[in-house]
Amino acid sequence: PDLAGTGSANPAAMLRSLALLLEHALQRAELAGALVEAVEAALVSHPTPDLGGNATTDSFGDAVLASLAKEEAWTTALS
């Protein structure tokens, strides 16, 4: 609650949980792998304040989305 509305939360754990759901519950390992890779890339390129960076929650999410937009498995699944 102390981070609510500040844009400084790190959404990586939530996104990794979503990857687990994709892999195990929905049997979509290719999408899960793409999401994990996108999160890893965003952690390097857009670290949030808890990791010593200054990226906002939104900019971190945008970095993940930009990586996913380049993934054929992800774009094919959404079309």
Secondary structure as the mmCIF struct_conf table of DSSP 4:
data_model
#
loop_
_struct_conf.conf_type_id
_struct_conf.id
_struct_conf.beg_label_comp_id
_struct_conf.beg_label_asym_id
_struct_conf.beg_label_seq_id
_struct_conf.end_label_comp_id
_struct_conf.end_label_asym_id
_struct_conf.end_label_seq_id
TURN_TY1_P TURN_TY1_P1 ASP A 2 THR A 6
BEND BEND1 GLY A 7 GLY A 7
HELX_RH_AL_P HELX_RH_AL_P1 ALA A 12 LEU A 20
HELX_RH_PI_P HELX_RH_PI_P1 LEU A 21 ALA A 25
BEND BEND2 LEU A 26 LEU A 26
HELX_RH_AL_P HELX_RH_AL_P2 ALA A 29 SER A 45
BEND BEND3 HIS A 46 HIS A 46
HELX_RH_3T_P HELX_RH_3T_P1 PRO A 49 LEU A 51
TURN_TY1_P TURN_TY1_P2 GLY A 52 GLY A 52
HELX_RH_AL_P HELX_RH_AL_P3 THR A 57 ALA A 69
TURN_TY1_P TURN_TY1_P3 LYS A 70 LYS A 70
HELX_RH_AL_P HELX_RH_AL_P4 GLU A 72 LEU A 78
#
